[in-house]
Amino acid sequence: MKLRLTTLLIAIVLTGSMAAAVHVYGAHSTPGIRLMVANLPGIAFGLWATSLIREDPGLYPVLYVVCSLVNWAFYFYLVKAALLLKRRFLN
C-alpha cells in the first residue's frame, strides 16, 4: 500500500509540475521539454486519448488525468520490478 501511494504521489507531482511549467514557460521551453520527457509514457497516452476525443482546448484535464494514471502504473511496476530484482540478486 505504501508503494502504491508513493508512486501515485510521484506521478501526480510530476504531472502537476509539467502542467505548471507548460503554462508558465511554454511547451517548447527547457523546463517544459524536460518534464515531458520525465512524463514520457503518460504524455504519449494522454495526447493519444485527447486526440481520440477531439482537439479541443477544454480537454486538457483529460490529458493530465490520463498522464497521471499511466505514469502511476509505469512507476509502480518499475519500482516493483527493481525491488524484485534486488531481492533476487542480493539474497
Buried (B, 14 or more C-beta within 10 A) or exposed (E): EEEEEEBBEBBBEBBEBBBEBBEEBEEEEEBBBEBBEBBEBBBBBBBEBBEEEEEEEEBBEBBBBBBBBBBBBBBBEEBEEEEEEEEEEEE
